[in-house]
């Protein structure tokens, strides 16, 4: 009996574990998932400093018509030690330089005039203007990057500012990819009668790499037990194994049987979803094994909806399932009740509202519909008809047109 789509995905996510933690340099950390909490080891900024190129002054002196006398200069990177702003004085200062004693305000250079008599302030000054106070950004001990955060350039900036040169992240999964079938040849090899190119392996490798995994290409296993056993034993040494084709009911669909022979415990085989019904999932000593259908569209959609969330969980991501958006169908859709259907759609945006229409023939052999699609609409199992104008849930593959 086939599992429901919801049950199948829940089983997968229950049975995949976090990968180990490793330390990488900051330059290697972008896109990775932080594996521990990062608290500020010190105040940020570390001292009161100037937010502008200008003059360090006392606000009380700035309303007087008497010019201020310029005494001293503090460039960025210098210390203000030994420098003090006294009544009637100003100290030239650069952005980022420490605020000297006696100063309570910075006046930007463009709001001043210099002449032989001294410095004249040309604008109203408020006490505290343009001073970045110690700890105003982040105070010492504050949680700044919680575990589970995806490290973006801004997180890398913050870590570097706090003098981290390495970061603890979850490992990238090594994902073994195995295509099966006597009819397959690799790209660039001559095609004989009845042969097809092993394109699925390359789309799967690209999908794995896109989310941060490391694809391990195992090549092609032929439709016999010896070839399958040799390739599968190699594949289950990875963090996760994906096989493509060989999971239906044909005489040469041997993958599920041979997986059991090599010790993979099958958790389910067949899901009430279209496309992708003959999808299987199992474990060998904790290593997840996905057996996906061989049709190119089925392979890509089952990866997107089932494998991708599993890999993201393994890498420590908190959000592993893409959020749905609501889009209005531009046309009526018929489907078979009892199965969730994933409809390839073109999503367009107009005046802030999204519409969706089929990207073409939904036959799983029509790969060009994936090229034209920028979304996958989820049509619930219990329904068999959706009218034009109804709202449906859509996973966006790329931005709306």
Buried (B, 14 or more C-beta within 10 A) or exposed (E): EBBBBBEBBEBBBEBBEEBEBBEBEBEBBBBBBBBEEBBBEBBBBEBBBBBBBBBBBBBEBBEEEEBBEBBBEBEEEBEBEEBBBEEBBBBBBBBBBBBBEBBBBBBBBEBBEBEEEBBBBEEEBEEEBBBBEBBEBBEEEEEBBEBBBBBEEEBBEBBEBBEBEEBBBBBBBBBBBBBBBEBBBBEEEEEEEEBEBBBBBBBBBEBBEEBBBBBBBBBBBBBEEEBBBEBBEBBBEBBBBBBBBBBBEEEBBBBBEBBEEBEBEBBBBBBBBBBBBBBBBBBBEEBBBBBBBBBBBBBBBBBBBBBBBBBBBBBBBEEBBBEBBEBBBBEEBEBEEEBBBBBBBBBBEEEEEBBBBBBBEBEBEBBEBBEEBBBBBBBBBEBEEBEEEEBBBBBBBEEBE
